[in-house]
């Protein structure tokens, strides 16, 4: 018989605080404003209805994952990655997703592959992506998440879980640029075509080229996308 101690309430609260804070932080866009977002431990404790101990522990976990950073004598700030860090994250994503695309071409069912196409069925001449940026951005993120899943590798899913959360904000910023959105739409359909033809080499190449294209775009237009506003404390 296993000798398991009863779960301590504080551990449960820590997990709840971590889940709630991570959902809120990854659901925001830290690049949409030049002002950083600062976390107030006391305020978070009140909002979550728990003591400051589980909040502090949850913040430590999020700092380990790269979502927040402790600033001496100032507090906790939501991380805004540097241009170089963002480009490197996108490049890492390109390597992992392209392998998932290769695996998907071999193993994913045709029903699941066609499910990727349904994400974009509403877009066309009468419903152009450029005129429905928010809607298309959601479809774009869903496409990349689903493509990783279709690779059938739990390890790839785990490796990309937090990576996508870091990359998602910059994807949303860049997808609104007219020169990116039309290309993105066509490239997505090209990847899906390769998957449907079970052409693993092509699916891998197109997936990698698609995401590396984003990396090159962000590297070229990074200052425009991220802004260079003043650093003033905000509140989360």
C-alpha positions in Angstrom: 0.0 0.0 0.0 1.3 3.4 -0.9 2.1 5.7 2.0 0.5 8.9 0.7 0.1 12.0 2.9 -3.1 14.0 2.5 -2.7 16.9 0.1 -1.9 20.1 2.0 -4.4 23.0 1.2 -1.5 25.3 0.4 -0.3 23.0 -2.4 -3.8 23.0 -3.9 -3.9 26.8 -3.6 -0.5 27.1 -5.3 -1.7 25.1 -8.2 -4.9 27.0 -8.5 -3.0 30.3 -8.3 -0.4 29.2 -10.9 -3.1 28.0 -13.3 -5.1 31.3 -13.0 -2.1 33.5 -13.3 -0.7 31.7 -16.3 -4.0 31.8 -18.1 -4.3 35.5 -17.5 -0.7 36.3 -18.4 -0.7 34.2 -21.6 -4.1 35.6 -22.6 -2.7 39.2 -22.7 -0.5 40.9 -25.2 2.5 42.4 -23.5 3.7 43.9 -26.8 0.6 46.0 -27.5 1.6 48.8 -25.2 5.0 50.4 -24.4 4.2 50.2 -20.7 5.3 47.0 -18.9 2.8 45.1 -16.7 3.8 44.8 -13.1 2.3 42.2 -10.7 1.2 43.3 -7.3 1.5 40.3 -5.0 -0.9 41.7 -2.4 -3.5 42.6 -5.0 -3.2 39.2 -6.7 -3.7 37.5 -3.3 -6.9 39.5 -2.8 -8.2 38.8 -6.3 -7.5 35.1 -6.1 -8.8 34.8 -2.5 -5.7 33.0 -1.2 -2.8 33.9 1.1 0.3 35.5 -0.4 2.3 32.3 0.1 0.7 30.3 -2.8 0.8 33.4 -5.0 4.5 33.8 -4.3 5.1 30.1 -5.2 3.0 30.4 -8.3 5.0 33.5 -9.4 8.3 31.5 -8.8 7.0 28.8 -11.2 6.1 31.3 -13.8 9.5 33.0 -13.5 11.1 29.6 -14.1 9.1 29.2 -17.3 10.1 32.7 -18.5 6.7 34.5 -18.2 7.6 36.9 -15.4 10.8 38.3 -14.0 11.8 39.6 -10.5 13.2 43.1 -10.6 15.1 44.0 -7.4 13.4 46.8 -5.4 10.7 47.1 -8.0 8.7 43.8 -8.0 7.5 41.3 -10.6 7.1 42.3 -14.2 5.5 40.3 -17.1 8.3 39.4 -19.5 8.6 41.2 -22.8 11.2 39.3 -24.7 13.9 41.0 -26.6 13.8 41.0 -30.4 16.7 38.4 -30.5 14.9 36.2 -28.0 11.7 36.3 -30.0 13.5 35.5 -33.2 15.2 32.5 -31.6 11.9 31.3 -30.2 10.3 31.4 -33.6 13.3 29.6 -35.1 13.0 26.8 -32.5 9.3 26.6 -33.2 10.1 26.2 -36.9 12.4 23.2 -36.2 9.8 21.5 -34.0 6.7 22.2 -36.1 8.4 21.1 -39.3 9.1 17.7 -37.8 5.5 17.5 -36.6 4.4 18.2 -40.2 6.6 15.4 -41.4 5.1 13.0 -38.9 1.6 14.2 -39.6 2.1 13.4 -43.3 2.9 9.9 -42.4 0.5 9.2 -39.5 -2.4 11.7 -39.3 -5.8 10.6 -40.6 -7.2 12.2 -43.6 -10.2 13.4 -41.5 -7.8 15.2 -39.2 -5.8 16.7 -42.0 -9.0 18.0 -43.6 -9.9 19.5 -40.3 -7.0 21.9 -40.8 -8.6 23.1 -44.0 -11.9 23.8 -42.3 -10.1 26.4 -40.1 -9.8 28.5 -43.3 -13.0 27.6 -45.2 -14.8 30.8 -44.2 -12.0 33.0 -45.8 -12.0 33.9 -49.5 -12.8 36.7 -51.9 -16.0 37.6 -50.1 -14.4 37.1 -46.7 -10.7 38.1 -47.1 -8.4 37.5 -44.2 -7.1 41.0 -44.3 -10.6 42.4 -43.5 -11.1 40.0 -40.6 -7.7 40.1 -38.9 -8.9 39.0 -35.4 -10.8 36.1 -36.8 -8.0 35.0 -39.0 -5.4 35.4 -36.2 -7.4 32.9 -34.1 -7.5 30.5 -37.0 -3.8 30.9 -37.5 -3.0 30.1 -33.9 -5.4 27.1 -34.0 -3.7 25.8 -37.2 -0.2 25.8 -35.6 -1.4 24.2 -32.4 -3.3 21.5 -34.3 -0.4 20.8 -36.7 1.8 20.0 -33.8 -0.8 17.7 -32.3 -1.3 15.8 -35.7 2.4 14.8 -35.5 1.3 12.3 -32.9 4.3 13.0 -30.7 3.6 13.8 -27.0 7.1 15.0 -26.6 6.7 17.6 -29.4 3.5 18.8 -27.8 5.2 19.2 -24.5 8.2 20.9 -26.0 6.1 23.5 -27.8 3.5 24.1 -25.2 5.1 27.1 -23.5 7.0 28.1 -26.7 3.8 28.8 -28.5 2.6 30.9 -25.6 5.7 33.0 -26.0 5.5 33.2 -29.8 1.7 33.8 -30.0 1.8 37.5 -29.1 4.2 38.3 -31.9 2.3 36.1 -34.3 -0.8 38.2 -33.6 1.0 41.5 -34.0 2.7 40.4 -37.3 -0.4 38.8 -38.8 -2.2 42.1 -38.9 0.3 43.4 -41.5 -1.2 43.2 -45.0 2.0 42.0 -46.5 2.1 39.0 -44.1 -1.6 38.0 -43.9 -2.1 37.1 -47.6 1.2 35.2 -47.7 0.3 33.4 -44.5 -3.1 32.3 -45.9 -1.5 30.8 -49.0 1.3 29.1 -47.2 -1.1 27.4 -44.8 -3.1 26.0 -47.7 0.2 24.8 -49.3 1.1 22.9 -46.1 -2.3 21.3 -46.0 -2.1 20.3 -49.7 1.3 18.6 -49.0 -0.2 16.7 -46.0 -3.2 15.6 -48.0 -0.8 14.2 -50.7 1.2 12.5 -47.9 4.3 14.3 -49.2 6.3 14.4 -45.9 9.4 16.1 -47.5 7.3 18.9 -48.9 5.1 19.3 -45.8 8.3 19.6 -43.6 9.9 22.0 -46.0 6.9 24.3 -46.4 6.2 24.3 -42.6 9.8 25.3 -41.9 9.9 28.0 -44.6 6.6 29.4 -43.4 7.8 29.9 -39.8 11.3 31.0 -40.7 9.6 33.6 -43.0 8.0 34.9 -39.9 11.3 35.0 -38.1 12.9 36.9 -40.9 10.0 39.4 -41.0 10.1 39.9 -37.2 13.9 40.4 -37.4 13.5 43.1 -40.1 10.5 44.9 -38.6 11.0 44.1 -34.9 11.3 47.7 -33.7 8.1 48.6 -35.5 6.2 45.6 -34.1 7.5 45.8 -30.5 7.8 49.6 -30.2 10.3 51.5 -28.1 8.1 53.2 -25.6 9.1 54.4 -22.2 9.2 51.9 -19.3 6.6 52.9 -16.7 5.0 50.6 -14.2 1.5 49.4 -14.8 -0.7 47.0 -12.9 -2.1 43.6 -13.7 
